[in-house]
Amino acid sequence: MKNAIRFGALAAVSALALAACSSAPEETPSTSAEPTTSVEPVDYKACMVSDSGGFDDKSFNQAGFEGLQSVSNDLGIEIATAESTDEADYATNIDQMVAAGCDLTITVGFLLGDATKAAAEANVDSDFAIIDFAYDPAIENVKGIVFNTDQAAFLAGYAAAGSTQTGTIATFGGMNIPTVTIFMNGFLAGANYYNSENGTDVQVLGWDGKDGSFTDDFADQTKGQTLAQGFIDQGADIIMPVAGPVGLGAAAAAKAAGNTWIVGVDTDWTQTTDYGDIILTSVMKLMGPAVYDVVQEAAVGAGFNADLYVGTLENGGVGLGPSAAAVPAEVVTKLEELKAGIIDGSVSVTVE
Protein backbone atom coordinates (compact mmCIF):
# COMPACT_ATOMS: atom_id res chain seq x y z
CA MET A 1 0.00 0.00 0.00
CA LYS A 2 2.96 2.31 0.50
CA ASN A 3 3.20 2.50 -3.26
CA ALA A 4 -0.42 3.47 -3.60
CA ILE A 5 -1.32 5.61 -6.59
CA ARG A 6 -0.82 9.32 -6.17
CA PHE A 7 -3.53 11.83 -6.81
CA GLY A 8 -3.57 15.52 -7.53
CA ALA A 9 -5.73 18.26 -8.94
CA LEU A 10 -7.35 16.57 -11.90
CA ALA A 11 -9.70 18.21 -14.35
CA ALA A 12 -13.35 17.27 -14.05
CA VAL A 13 -14.27 14.26 -16.12
CA SER A 14 -17.41 12.38 -16.98
CA ALA A 15 -19.27 10.76 -14.15
CA LEU A 16 -18.80 7.41 -15.86
CA ALA A 17 -17.18 5.38 -13.15
CA LEU A 18 -17.19 1.72 -12.45
CA ALA A 19 -19.32 -1.05 -11.28
CA ALA A 20 -20.87 -0.80 -7.86
CA CYS A 21 -20.52 -4.51 -7.20
CA SER A 22 -21.72 -5.98 -3.92
CA SER A 23 -22.71 -9.30 -2.40
CA ALA A 24 -25.62 -10.94 -0.64
CA PRO A 25 -26.87 -8.72 2.18
CA GLU A 26 -26.02 -9.41 5.78
CA GLU A 27 -26.67 -7.58 9.04
CA THR A 28 -25.90 -3.87 9.32
CA PRO A 29 -23.51 -3.34 12.19
CA SER A 30 -21.52 -0.21 12.81
CA THR A 31 -18.06 -1.25 13.90
CA SER A 32 -14.97 0.56 15.08
CA ALA A 33 -11.41 -0.64 14.74
CA GLU A 34 -8.36 0.32 16.74
CA PRO A 35 -5.10 0.67 14.79
CA THR A 36 -2.69 -2.25 15.15
CA THR A 37 0.41 -0.14 14.59
CA SER A 38 3.00 1.08 17.06
CA VAL A 39 3.33 4.49 15.38
CA GLU A 40 2.22 7.63 17.15
CA PRO A 41 -1.53 7.81 16.49
CA VAL A 42 -2.82 10.63 14.30
CA ASP A 43 -5.86 12.49 15.62
CA TYR A 44 -8.12 11.76 12.68
CA LYS A 45 -11.17 9.56 12.16
CA ALA A 46 -11.96 8.07 8.74
CA CYS A 47 -15.17 6.14 8.22
CA MET A 48 -16.79 4.06 5.49
CA VAL A 49 -20.32 3.06 4.49
CA SER A 50 -20.67 -0.02 2.29
CA ASP A 51 -23.06 -0.77 -0.52
CA SER A 52 -25.49 -3.64 0.08
CA GLY A 53 -22.89 -6.40 -0.02
CA GLY A 54 -21.04 -5.60 3.18
CA PHE A 55 -17.29 -5.63 3.64
CA ASP A 56 -16.71 -9.35 3.04
CA ASP A 57 -18.03 -9.50 -0.51
CA LYS A 58 -14.62 -10.50 -1.97
CA SER A 59 -15.11 -7.66 -4.41
CA PHE A 60 -15.96 -3.97 -4.43
CA ASN A 61 -16.76 -3.19 -0.80
CA GLN A 62 -14.01 -5.40 0.56
CA ALA A 63 -11.34 -3.78 -1.59
CA GLY A 64 -12.23 -0.32 -0.31
CA PHE A 65 -12.37 -1.50 3.29
CA GLU A 66 -8.93 -3.10 3.04
CA GLY A 67 -7.54 0.26 1.95
CA LEU A 68 -9.14 1.89 4.99
CA GLN A 69 -7.71 -0.75 7.32
CA SER A 70 -4.26 -0.38 5.81
CA VAL A 71 -4.07 3.38 6.20
CA SER A 72 -5.38 3.03 9.75
CA ASN A 73 -2.63 0.56 10.58
CA ASP A 74 0.08 2.72 9.03
CA LEU A 75 -0.99 6.10 10.42
CA GLY A 76 -2.64 5.09 13.66
CA ILE A 77 -5.92 6.81 12.81
CA GLU A 78 -9.30 5.77 14.16
CA ILE A 79 -11.78 4.19 11.76
CA ALA A 80 -15.44 3.22 11.88
CA THR A 81 -17.73 1.47 9.40
CA ALA A 82 -21.39 0.86 8.69
CA GLU A 83 -22.62 -1.95 6.46
CA SER A 84 -25.72 -1.55 4.31
CA THR A 85 -28.13 -4.37 3.55
CA ASP A 86 -30.18 -2.42 0.99
CA GLU A 87 -30.64 1.08 -0.38
CA ALA A 88 -32.86 2.09 2.53
CA ASP A 89 -29.81 1.90 4.81
CA TYR A 90 -27.64 4.37 2.93
CA ALA A 91 -28.83 7.66 4.41
CA THR A 92 -29.12 6.26 7.94
CA ASN A 93 -25.62 4.79 7.85
CA ILE A 94 -24.05 7.96 6.50
CA ASP A 95 -25.79 10.05 9.14
CA GLN A 96 -24.55 7.58 11.75
CA MET A 97 -20.96 8.18 10.66
CA VAL A 98 -21.37 11.95 10.78
CA ALA A 99 -22.88 11.71 14.27
CA ALA A 100 -19.92 9.56 15.33
CA GLY A 101 -17.58 12.48 14.63
CA CYS A 102 -15.94 11.17 11.48
CA ASP A 103 -13.57 13.66 9.87
CA LEU A 104 -14.03 11.90 6.53
CA THR A 105 -16.84 9.56 5.52
CA ILE A 106 -16.23 7.42 2.43
CA THR A 107 -19.22 5.85 0.70
CA VAL A 108 -18.72 2.84 -1.53
CA GLY A 109 -20.47 2.85 -4.86
CA PHE A 110 -22.45 4.65 -7.52
CA LEU A 111 -25.76 3.79 -5.88
CA LEU A 112 -24.88 5.87 -2.81
CA GLY A 113 -24.61 9.04 -4.90
CA ASP A 114 -27.89 10.65 -3.86
CA ALA A 115 -27.54 9.82 -0.17
CA THR A 116 -23.97 11.11 -0.08
CA LYS A 117 -24.95 14.36 -1.77
CA ALA A 118 -27.80 14.92 0.68
CA ALA A 119 -25.56 14.28 3.69
CA ALA A 120 -22.81 16.54 2.38
CA GLU A 121 -25.22 19.41 1.78
CA ALA A 122 -26.70 18.97 5.26
CA ASN A 123 -23.28 18.77 6.94
CA VAL A 124 -21.09 21.35 5.26
CA ASP A 125 -18.45 21.16 8.01
CA SER A 126 -17.89 17.44 7.39
CA ASP A 127 -15.87 15.92 4.55
CA PHE A 128 -16.97 13.08 2.32
CA ALA A 129 -15.58 10.93 -0.50
CA ILE A 130 -17.45 8.53 -2.75
CA ILE A 131 -16.13 5.67 -4.83
CA ASP A 132 -17.46 5.50 -8.39
CA PHE A 133 -19.24 8.82 -8.55
CA ALA A 134 -18.36 12.30 -9.82
CA TYR A 135 -20.76 15.18 -9.20
CA ASP A 136 -21.47 17.80 -11.83
CA PRO A 137 -21.31 20.45 -10.58
CA ALA A 138 -18.79 19.42 -7.96
CA ILE A 139 -19.66 19.59 -4.26
CA GLU A 140 -16.97 21.37 -2.27
CA ASN A 141 -16.92 18.90 0.63
CA VAL A 142 -17.14 15.70 -1.47
CA LYS A 143 -14.24 14.05 -3.27
CA GLY A 144 -15.18 11.76 -6.15
CA ILE A 145 -13.04 8.65 -6.63
CA VAL A 146 -13.52 7.23 -10.12
CA PHE A 147 -11.68 4.81 -12.36
CA ASN A 148 -11.25 4.64 -16.14
CA THR A 149 -11.77 0.89 -16.08
CA ASP A 150 -12.63 0.78 -19.76
CA GLN A 151 -8.90 1.13 -20.37
CA ALA A 152 -8.11 -2.14 -18.60
CA ALA A 153 -11.27 -3.82 -19.92
CA PHE A 154 -10.12 -2.99 -23.47
CA LEU A 155 -6.99 -5.05 -22.84
CA ALA A 156 -9.12 -7.89 -21.45
CA GLY A 157 -11.37 -7.82 -24.52
CA TYR A 158 -8.36 -7.98 -26.79
CA ALA A 159 -6.92 -10.88 -24.77
CA ALA A 160 -10.23 -12.72 -24.88
CA ALA A 161 -10.63 -12.26 -28.63
CA GLY A 162 -7.07 -13.46 -29.13
CA SER A 163 -7.58 -16.53 -26.96
CA THR A 164 -11.04 -17.86 -27.82
CA GLN A 165 -11.20 -21.27 -29.44
CA THR A 166 -14.81 -20.94 -30.55
CA GLY A 167 -14.76 -17.41 -31.95
CA THR A 168 -17.43 -16.35 -29.43
CA ILE A 169 -16.99 -14.48 -26.13
CA ALA A 170 -19.51 -12.78 -23.85
CA THR A 171 -20.08 -10.22 -21.12
CA PHE A 172 -23.00 -9.29 -18.89
CA GLY A 173 -23.73 -6.85 -16.07
CA GLY A 174 -25.42 -6.70 -12.71
CA MET A 175 -27.29 -3.48 -13.50
CA ASN A 176 -27.52 -1.23 -16.54
CA ILE A 177 -25.71 1.69 -14.92
CA PRO A 178 -22.62 3.60 -16.13
CA THR A 179 -20.33 2.02 -13.55
CA VAL A 180 -21.13 -1.39 -15.05
CA THR A 181 -21.36 -0.60 -18.74
CA ILE A 182 -17.98 1.16 -18.75
CA PHE A 183 -16.42 -2.30 -18.24
CA MET A 184 -18.56 -3.79 -21.00
CA ASN A 185 -17.78 -0.97 -23.43
CA GLY A 186 -14.06 -1.43 -22.95
CA PHE A 187 -14.31 -5.20 -23.36
CA LEU A 188 -16.28 -4.85 -26.59
CA ALA A 189 -13.91 -2.19 -27.92
CA GLY A 190 -10.91 -4.42 -27.24
CA ALA A 191 -12.47 -7.37 -29.04
CA ASN A 192 -13.41 -5.14 -31.98
CA TYR A 193 -9.85 -3.83 -32.12
CA TYR A 194 -8.53 -7.39 -32.25
CA ASN A 195 -10.87 -8.17 -35.14
CA SER A 196 -9.82 -5.08 -37.07
CA GLU A 197 -6.12 -5.78 -36.53
CA ASN A 198 -6.27 -9.47 -37.38
CA GLY A 199 -9.05 -9.78 -39.93
CA THR A 200 -11.09 -11.99 -37.60
CA ASP A 201 -14.77 -12.00 -36.66
CA VAL A 202 -14.88 -12.86 -32.98
CA GLN A 203 -18.45 -12.37 -31.75
CA VAL A 204 -19.25 -10.67 -28.43
CA LEU A 205 -22.52 -11.81 -26.87
CA GLY A 206 -24.36 -9.88 -24.17
CA TRP A 207 -23.46 -6.30 -25.09
CA ASP A 208 -23.46 -4.30 -28.32
CA GLY A 209 -22.64 -0.90 -26.87
CA LYS A 210 -26.31 0.02 -26.37
CA ASP A 211 -28.25 -3.03 -25.26
CA GLY A 212 -27.18 -5.99 -23.23
CA SER A 213 -27.83 -8.69 -20.68
CA PHE A 214 -28.19 -7.82 -16.98
CA THR A 215 -29.13 -9.78 -13.86
CA ASP A 216 -30.64 -6.65 -12.25
CA ASP A 217 -28.87 -7.22 -8.96
CA PHE A 218 -25.43 -7.92 -7.54
CA ALA A 219 -26.37 -10.66 -5.10
CA ASP A 220 -28.20 -13.63 -6.67
CA GLN A 221 -25.48 -15.93 -7.95
CA THR A 222 -28.01 -18.28 -9.53
CA LYS A 223 -28.90 -15.52 -12.00
CA GLY A 224 -25.27 -15.23 -13.00
CA GLN A 225 -25.00 -18.98 -13.40
CA THR A 226 -28.12 -19.14 -15.57
CA LEU A 227 -27.10 -16.23 -17.78
CA ALA A 228 -23.59 -17.58 -18.24
CA GLN A 229 -24.92 -21.02 -19.13
CA GLY A 230 -27.00 -19.41 -21.85
CA PHE A 231 -23.86 -17.87 -23.34
CA ILE A 232 -22.00 -21.18 -23.07
CA ASP A 233 -24.85 -22.89 -24.90
CA GLN A 234 -24.38 -20.33 -27.69
CA GLY A 235 -20.70 -21.19 -27.98
CA ALA A 236 -19.02 -18.63 -25.74
CA ASP A 237 -15.84 -19.98 -24.17
CA ILE A 238 -14.77 -16.75 -22.38
CA ILE A 239 -17.17 -14.66 -20.26
CA MET A 240 -16.68 -11.39 -18.35
CA PRO A 241 -19.37 -10.92 -15.67
CA VAL A 242 -19.54 -7.33 -14.36
CA ALA A 243 -21.76 -8.09 -11.40
CA GLY A 244 -19.66 -8.52 -8.27
CA PRO A 245 -20.48 -11.76 -6.43
CA VAL A 246 -23.11 -12.60 -9.07
CA GLY A 247 -20.09 -13.24 -11.25
CA LEU A 248 -19.21 -16.18 -9.03
CA GLY A 249 -22.34 -17.83 -10.39
CA ALA A 250 -20.96 -17.36 -13.89
CA ALA A 251 -17.68 -18.87 -12.74
CA ALA A 252 -19.55 -21.89 -11.38
CA ALA A 253 -21.19 -22.40 -14.78
CA ALA A 254 -17.83 -22.05 -16.53
CA LYS A 255 -16.21 -24.52 -14.14
CA ALA A 256 -18.96 -27.05 -14.76
CA ALA A 257 -18.66 -26.63 -18.52
CA GLY A 258 -15.00 -27.58 -18.33
CA ASN A 259 -13.88 -25.57 -21.35
CA THR A 260 -14.83 -22.00 -20.47
CA TRP A 261 -12.76 -19.15 -19.07
CA ILE A 262 -13.81 -16.21 -16.90
CA VAL A 263 -12.48 -12.66 -16.94
CA GLY A 264 -12.57 -11.37 -13.36
CA VAL A 265 -13.46 -7.80 -12.43
CA ASP A 266 -12.51 -5.34 -9.67
CA THR A 267 -9.78 -7.56 -8.17
CA ASP A 268 -7.42 -10.30 -9.30
CA TRP A 269 -9.78 -13.26 -9.28
CA THR A 270 -6.89 -15.73 -9.20
CA GLN A 271 -6.29 -14.43 -5.66
CA THR A 272 -9.74 -13.49 -4.39
CA THR A 273 -11.94 -16.36 -5.60
CA ASP A 274 -11.89 -20.15 -5.60
CA TYR A 275 -11.85 -20.21 -9.42
CA GLY A 276 -8.23 -19.28 -10.09
CA ASP A 277 -7.69 -22.14 -12.52
CA ILE A 278 -10.34 -20.81 -14.96
CA ILE A 279 -9.48 -17.10 -14.77
CA LEU A 280 -8.17 -15.89 -18.13
CA THR A 281 -7.25 -12.50 -16.66
CA SER A 282 -8.87 -9.83 -14.48
CA VAL A 283 -9.86 -6.20 -14.98
CA MET A 284 -8.67 -4.57 -11.77
CA LYS A 285 -9.57 -1.25 -10.23
CA LEU A 286 -7.33 -0.61 -7.28
CA MET A 287 -9.83 0.83 -4.84
CA GLY A 288 -7.78 -0.01 -1.77
CA PRO A 289 -4.78 2.11 -2.79
CA ALA A 290 -7.13 4.92 -3.84
CA VAL A 291 -8.83 4.96 -0.44
CA TYR A 292 -5.42 4.81 1.23
CA ASP A 293 -4.17 7.85 -0.65
CA VAL A 294 -7.28 9.93 -0.15
CA VAL A 295 -7.28 9.32 3.60
CA GLN A 296 -3.54 9.79 3.92
CA GLU A 297 -3.63 13.15 2.12
CA ALA A 298 -6.52 14.37 4.25
CA ALA A 299 -5.07 13.15 7.55
CA VAL A 300 -1.34 13.92 7.29
CA GLY A 301 -0.82 15.53 3.89
CA ALA A 302 -2.06 18.81 2.49
CA GLY A 303 -5.53 18.18 3.92
CA PHE A 304 -8.86 17.33 2.36
CA ASN A 305 -9.65 18.64 -1.10
CA ALA A 306 -12.53 17.92 -3.43
CA ASP A 307 -10.42 17.50 -6.57
CA LEU A 308 -11.57 14.45 -8.48
CA TYR A 309 -9.41 11.33 -8.15
CA VAL A 310 -9.23 9.39 -11.44
CA GLY A 311 -7.57 5.98 -11.58
CA THR A 312 -6.03 5.16 -14.98
CA LEU A 313 -3.58 2.77 -16.57
CA GLU A 314 -1.00 5.54 -16.43
CA ASN A 315 -1.17 6.15 -12.68
CA GLY A 316 -1.81 2.51 -11.78
CA GLY A 317 -5.38 3.09 -10.67
CA VAL A 318 -6.60 0.36 -13.02
CA GLY A 319 -4.78 -2.57 -14.53
CA LEU A 320 -4.92 -6.03 -16.04
CA GLY A 321 -4.30 -9.05 -13.87
CA PRO A 322 -1.98 -11.91 -14.79
CA SER A 323 -2.77 -13.78 -17.99
CA ALA A 324 -3.47 -17.52 -17.98
CA ALA A 325 -1.40 -19.85 -20.13
CA ALA A 326 -4.36 -19.98 -22.53
CA VAL A 327 -3.49 -16.45 -23.70
CA PRO A 328 -1.01 -16.83 -26.58
CA ALA A 329 2.45 -15.36 -26.01
CA GLU A 330 2.10 -12.99 -28.95
CA VAL A 331 -1.15 -11.66 -27.49
CA VAL A 332 0.52 -11.04 -24.13
CA THR A 333 3.26 -9.10 -25.90
CA LYS A 334 0.70 -7.09 -27.84
CA LEU A 335 -1.10 -6.16 -24.61
CA GLU A 336 1.96 -4.25 -23.42
CA GLU A 337 2.06 -2.36 -26.71
CA LEU A 338 -1.64 -1.55 -26.46
CA LYS A 339 -1.28 -0.40 -22.86
CA ALA A 340 1.39 2.08 -23.95
CA GLY A 341 -0.85 3.23 -26.79
CA ILE A 342 -3.81 3.80 -24.48
CA ILE A 343 -1.60 5.82 -22.15
CA ASP A 344 -0.19 8.02 -24.91
CA GLY A 345 -3.57 8.40 -26.61
CA SER A 346 -2.74 6.59 -29.84
CA VAL A 347 -5.17 3.75 -29.06
CA SER A 348 -8.81 4.62 -28.40
CA VAL A 349 -10.89 2.50 -26.02
CA THR A 350 -14.17 3.90 -27.39
CA VAL A 351 -16.62 1.48 -28.98
CA GLU A 352 -16.84 2.24 -32.69
Buried (B, 14 or more C-beta within 10 A) or exposed (E): BEEBBEBEEBEBBEBBBBBBBBBBBBEBEBEEBEBEEEEEBBEBBBBBBBBBBBBEBBBBBBBBBBBBBBBBBBBBBBBBBBBBBEEEBBBEBBBBBBEBEBBBBBBBBBBBBEBBBBBBEEBEEBBBBBBBBBBEEBBEBBBBBBBBBBBBBBBBBBBBBBBBEBEBBBBBBBBEBBBBBBBBBBBBBBBBBBBEEBEEEBBBBBBEBEEBBBBEBBBBBEBBBBBBBBBBEEBBBBBBBBBBBBBBBBBBBBBEBEEBBBBBBBBBBBEBBEBBEBBBBBBBBBBBBBBBBBBBBBBBEEEBBBBBBBBBBBBBBBBBBBBBEBBEEEBBEBBEEBBEBBBEEEBEBEBE
